[in-house]
Amino acid sequence: MEESIVSGPLPWIAFTSFIVVMLVLDLGVLQRKAHAIRPREAAVMSLLWISLAFVFNAGVWYQFGSEKAMEFLTGFLIEKALSVDNLFVFLATFAYFAVDGKLQHRVLFWARS
């Protein structure tokens, strides 16, 4: 049996630590202050996270082959499509309740306030 790079607890600890660091960076640093998100900022942040997913997909391809990489990419694209669908729900809700752009961040993060 061929030894895999993901055998043992160390890769899982590293992966989990990376996810926690990215969440802290996103929620604790990048999204700390409530403000109206402009299209340029949204595009840059989206490109950053999508690029990170593609780098991860390259790692999956390198370690596990093209079939597993395609499975990850397919799942990622489905989840991305579903998240875009949720954007329309948020936009409709914000429009219905006339939530100002500067307050939308606070509404989305109300549990942390």
C-alpha positions in Angstrom: 0.0 0.0 0.0 1.4 3.4 -1.0 2.0 5.9 1.8 -0.2 9.0 1.4 0.7 12.5 2.5 -2.6 12.7 4.4 -2.1 9.7 6.6 -1.9 10.4 10.3 -3.2 13.3 12.4 -0.6 15.9 11.4 -2.1 16.9 7.9 -5.6 17.1 9.5 -4.3 19.3 12.3 -2.5 21.5 9.7 -5.7 21.7 7.5 -7.9 22.5 10.5 -5.4 25.2 11.7 -5.3 26.7 8.2 -9.2 26.9 8.1 -9.3 28.5 11.6 -6.6 31.1 10.6 -8.5 31.9 7.4 -11.8 32.4 9.4 -10.1 34.6 11.9 -8.5 36.6 9.1 -11.8 37.0 7.2 -14.2 37.6 10.1 -11.8 39.2 12.6 -9.6 41.4 10.4 -11.1 41.9 6.9 -14.8 42.1 7.9 -14.2 43.7 11.3 -15.7 47.1 10.5 -19.2 47.6 9.3 -19.2 49.4 5.9 -20.9 49.3 2.6 -19.1 46.9 0.4 -18.3 48.3 -3.0 -18.2 46.2 -6.2 -14.4 46.4 -6.4 -13.8 45.2 -2.9 -16.3 42.4 -3.4 -14.6 41.3 -6.6 -11.1 41.4 -5.0 -12.3 39.3 -2.0 -14.1 36.9 -4.2 -11.1 36.4 -6.4 -8.9 35.9 -3.4 -11.1 33.1 -2.0 -11.8 31.5 -5.4 -8.0 31.5 -6.1 -7.4 29.8 -2.7 -9.9 27.1 -3.6 -8.2 26.6 -7.0 -4.8 26.3 -5.2 -6.3 23.7 -2.9 -7.8 21.9 -6.0 -4.3 21.8 -7.5 -3.0 20.1 -4.3 -5.9 17.6 -4.5 -4.9 16.9 -8.2 -1.3 16.5 -7.3 -1.9 14.2 -4.3 -4.9 12.2 -5.5 -5.2 12.5 -9.2 -7.5 14.1 -11.7 -10.7 12.2 -10.7 -10.6 13.4 -7.1 -9.6 16.9 -8.3 -12.6 17.0 -10.6 -14.9 15.8 -7.8 -13.7 18.7 -5.6 -14.0 21.2 -8.4 -17.5 20.0 -9.2 -18.6 20.3 -5.5 -17.0 23.7 -5.3 -18.8 25.0 -8.3 -22.1 23.7 -7.1 -21.6 25.3 -3.7 -20.6 28.6 -5.4 -23.7 28.5 -7.5 -25.9 27.9 -4.4 -24.2 30.8 -2.6 -24.9 33.1 -5.5 -28.5 32.0 -5.2 -28.5 33.0 -1.6 -27.2 36.5 -2.6 -30.5 37.1 -4.4 -32.4 36.1 -1.3 -30.3 38.6 0.8 -30.7 41.3 -1.8 -34.5 40.8 -1.9 -34.7 40.8 1.9 -32.6 43.9 2.2 -34.6 45.7 -0.5 -38.0 44.7 1.1 -37.0 46.0 4.5 -35.0 48.9 3.0 -31.8 48.1 4.9 -29.2 50.8 4.2 -25.9 49.5 2.6 -23.9 50.7 5.6 -26.1 48.6 8.0 -26.2 45.4 5.9 -22.9 44.1 7.5 -24.3 44.7 10.9 -27.5 42.8 10.1 -25.6 39.9 8.7 -23.3 39.7 11.7 -25.9 40.5 14.3 -24.9 37.6 16.6 -21.4 39.0 17.0 -22.6 42.5 18.0 
